[in-house]
């Protein structure tokens, strides 16, 4: 018998904000929710090489994602809360519209919340894997041989 879903154990306000981020923003494509969830001064790390600030800084990235991916499904794997911070571990699946490949990536998004809005967010996802599945990295196996991701593979270099 399965235990409670990780989201069931999270305080309701934090759970609601994190769930809205994935449900409303990514799966439903609700742009208005971005403005409701992200504070104007929110700093967003890890989705581009630059730190994005506020909804206006995030919207170009989000719009590009909505152009390139359809049928986005996100499964909450685990959710951890510490004070006004929540970390949500997820697995995301979607259809890449240029390659027509089904893609999957896992990762974590953290949200620091103040006054009911996110004031800082960090995103750590398996972007290399998804780029390989979309054809953006021509030879993913060669790339991984040169730049191994696991500690075991890097020990072979010594």
The 8 nearest C-alpha neighbors of each residue, nearest first, counted from 0:
[[1, 2, 3, 4, 5, 7, 8, 76],
 [2, 0, 3, 4, 5, 7, 76, 6],
 [3, 1, 4, 0, 5, 7, 8, 6],
 [2, 4, 7, 5, 1, 8, 6, 0],
 [3, 5, 7, 6, 2, 8, 77, 1],
 [6, 4, 77, 7, 8, 78, 3, 76],
 [7, 5, 8, 4, 9, 78, 14, 77],
 [8, 6, 4, 5, 9, 3, 10, 14],
 [7, 9, 6, 5, 10, 4, 3, 78],
 [8, 10, 6, 14, 7, 11, 80, 13],
 [11, 9, 13, 12, 14, 8, 80, 7],
 [10, 12, 14, 13, 15, 9, 7, 16],
 [13, 11, 15, 14, 10, 16, 115, 9],
 [14, 12, 16, 15, 11, 10, 17, 85],
 [13, 15, 11, 17, 12, 16, 9, 18],
 [14, 16, 12, 18, 13, 17, 11, 19],
 [15, 17, 19, 13, 18, 14, 20, 12],
 [18, 16, 20, 14, 19, 15, 13, 21],
 [17, 19, 15, 20, 21, 16, 22, 14],
 [20, 18, 22, 23, 16, 17, 21, 15],
 [21, 19, 17, 24, 18, 22, 23, 16],
 [20, 22, 25, 18, 19, 24, 23, 26],
 [23, 21, 19, 26, 18, 20, 24, 25],
 [24, 22, 27, 19, 29, 20, 21, 25],
 [25, 23, 29, 28, 20, 21, 22, 27],
 [24, 26, 21, 28, 27, 23, 22, 71],
 [25, 27, 22, 71, 28, 72, 23, 24],
 [28, 26, 23, 29, 25, 24, 22, 71],
 [27, 29, 24, 25, 26, 30, 23, 65],
 [28, 30, 24, 23, 31, 27, 32, 33],
 [29, 31, 32, 33, 28, 24, 34, 58],
 [30, 32, 33, 34, 29, 35, 24, 36],
 [33, 31, 35, 30, 34, 29, 36, 24],
 [34, 32, 36, 31, 30, 35, 37, 54],
 [33, 35, 32, 31, 37, 54, 36, 38],
 [36, 34, 32, 33, 37, 31, 116, 38],
 [35, 37, 116, 33, 34, 117, 32, 38],
 [38, 36, 117, 116, 34, 33, 54, 35],
 [37, 39, 41, 40, 116, 118, 117, 53],
 [38, 40, 53, 41, 54, 37, 52, 55],
 [41, 39, 53, 38, 52, 42, 118, 37],
 [42, 40, 118, 53, 119, 38, 52, 39],
 [41, 43, 52, 119, 51, 120, 40, 50],
 [44, 42, 120, 51, 50, 119, 121, 52],
 [45, 43, 121, 50, 46, 120, 122, 42],
 [44, 46, 122, 47, 121, 123, 48, 43],
 [45, 47, 44, 122, 48, 43, 60, 123],
 [48, 46, 49, 45, 50, 44, 51, 60],
 [47, 49, 45, 50, 46, 44, 51, 43],
 [50, 48, 47, 51, 44, 45, 46, 43],
 [49, 51, 44, 43, 42, 52, 48, 47],
 [52, 50, 56, 43, 42, 57, 49, 44],
 [53, 51, 42, 56, 41, 40, 43, 50],
 [54, 52, 39, 41, 40, 56, 55, 38],
 [53, 55, 57, 56, 34, 37, 58, 33],
 [56, 54, 58, 57, 53, 52, 59, 39],
 [55, 57, 52, 51, 53, 54, 58, 59],
 [56, 58, 54, 55, 60, 59, 51, 61],
 [57, 59, 61, 55, 60, 56, 62, 54],
 [60, 58, 62, 61, 57, 63, 56, 55],
 [61, 59, 63, 58, 62, 57, 64, 46],
 [60, 62, 58, 64, 63, 59, 65, 57],
 [63, 61, 65, 59, 64, 60, 58, 66],
 [64, 62, 66, 60, 65, 61, 59, 67],
 [63, 65, 61, 67, 62, 66, 68, 60],
 [64, 66, 62, 63, 68, 67, 61, 69],
 [67, 65, 63, 64, 68, 62, 69, 96],
 [66, 68, 64, 96, 65, 95, 63, 97],
 [69, 67, 95, 94, 65, 96, 64, 66],
 [70, 68, 94, 71, 93, 95, 65, 96],
 [69, 71, 93, 94, 72, 68, 26, 92],
 [70, 72, 93, 26, 69, 92, 73, 25],
 [73, 71, 92, 91, 26, 93, 70, 74],
 [74, 72, 91, 90, 92, 75, 89, 71],
 [73, 75, 90, 89, 76, 91, 72, 92],
 [74, 76, 89, 77, 88, 73, 90, 87],
 [77, 75, 89, 88, 74, 90, 78, 5],
 [78, 76, 88, 5, 75, 87, 79, 89],
 [77, 79, 87, 86, 5, 6, 88, 80],
 [80, 78, 86, 85, 87, 77, 81, 9],
 [81, 79, 85, 84, 82, 86, 9, 78],
 [82, 80, 84, 83, 85, 79, 86, 111],
 [81, 83, 84, 80, 85, 111, 112, 13],
 [82, 84, 112, 111, 81, 85, 113, 80],
 [85, 83, 111, 81, 82, 110, 80, 112],
 [84, 86, 80, 110, 109, 79, 81, 87],
 [87, 85, 109, 79, 78, 108, 80, 110],
 [86, 88, 78, 108, 107, 77, 109, 89],
 [89, 87, 107, 77, 76, 106, 75, 78],
 [90, 88, 75, 76, 74, 106, 105, 107],
 [89, 91, 105, 74, 73, 104, 106, 75],
 [92, 90, 73, 104, 103, 72, 105, 74],
 [93, 91, 103, 72, 102, 71, 73, 104],
 [94, 92, 71, 70, 102, 101, 69, 68],
 [93, 95, 101, 69, 68, 100, 96, 102],
 [94, 96, 68, 99, 100, 97, 67, 98],
 [95, 97, 99, 67, 68, 98, 94, 69],
 [98, 96, 99, 95, 67, 133, 100, 68],
 [97, 99, 100, 133, 96, 95, 134, 132],
 [100, 98, 96, 95, 97, 94, 101, 133],
 [101, 99, 98, 95, 94, 102, 133, 132],
 [100, 102, 94, 93, 95, 99, 103, 92],
 [103, 101, 93, 92, 100, 94, 129, 132],
 [104, 102, 92, 91, 129, 93, 101, 105],
 [105, 103, 91, 125, 90, 129, 92, 106],
 [106, 104, 90, 89, 124, 125, 91, 103],
 [105, 107, 124, 123, 89, 88, 125, 90],
 [106, 108, 88, 123, 87, 122, 89, 124],
 [107, 109, 122, 87, 121, 86, 123, 88],
 [110, 108, 86, 121, 120, 85, 87, 122],
 [109, 111, 120, 85, 84, 117, 119, 112],
 [112, 110, 84, 119, 117, 118, 83, 120],
 [111, 113, 117, 116, 83, 118, 110, 115],
 [112, 114, 115, 116, 117, 118, 111, 83],
 [113, 115, 116, 112, 117, 118, 38, 83],
 [114, 116, 113, 112, 117, 36, 16, 12],
 [117, 115, 36, 112, 38, 113, 37, 114],
 [116, 118, 112, 37, 111, 38, 119, 110],
 [117, 119, 41, 38, 111, 112, 116, 113],
 [120, 118, 42, 41, 111, 117, 43, 110],
 [119, 121, 110, 43, 109, 44, 111, 42],
 [120, 122, 44, 109, 108, 45, 43, 123],
 [123, 121, 108, 45, 107, 44, 46, 124],
 [122, 124, 107, 106, 45, 108, 121, 125],
 [125, 123, 106, 126, 105, 107, 122, 104],
 [124, 126, 127, 128, 104, 105, 106, 129],
 [125, 127, 129, 128, 124, 130, 104, 123],
 [128, 126, 130, 129, 125, 131, 136, 139],
 [127, 129, 131, 126, 130, 125, 132, 104],
 [128, 130, 132, 126, 131, 127, 133, 102],
 [131, 129, 135, 133, 127, 128, 132, 136],
 [130, 132, 136, 128, 134, 129, 133, 139],
 [131, 133, 129, 130, 134, 102, 128, 100],
 [134, 132, 130, 131, 135, 98, 129, 100],
 [133, 135, 131, 136, 132, 137, 130, 98],
 [134, 136, 130, 133, 131, 137, 132, 129],
 [137, 135, 131, 134, 138, 139, 130, 133],
 [138, 136, 134, 135, 139, 131, 142, 141],
 [137, 139, 141, 140, 136, 142, 131, 134],
 [138, 140, 142, 131, 141, 136, 143, 137],
 [141, 139, 143, 142, 138, 144, 145, 131],
 [142, 140, 144, 138, 143, 139, 145, 146],
 [141, 143, 139, 145, 140, 144, 146, 138],
 [142, 144, 147, 146, 140, 145, 141, 139],
 [145, 143, 141, 142, 146, 147, 140, 152],
 [146, 144, 142, 143, 147, 141, 140, 153],
 [145, 147, 143, 144, 142, 148, 153, 141],
 [148, 146, 143, 144, 149, 152, 153, 145],
 [147, 149, 146, 150, 143, 152, 153, 151],
 [150, 148, 151, 152, 147, 153, 154, 146],
 [149, 151, 153, 152, 154, 148, 147, 155],
 [152, 150, 154, 149, 153, 155, 147, 148],
 [151, 153, 154, 155, 150, 149, 147, 148],
 [152, 154, 150, 155, 151, 156, 147, 149],
 [155, 153, 156, 151, 152, 157, 150, 149],
 [156, 154, 153, 152, 157, 151, 150, 147],
 [157, 155, 154, 153, 152, 151, 147, 145],
 [156, 155, 154, 153, 152, 151, 150, 147]]
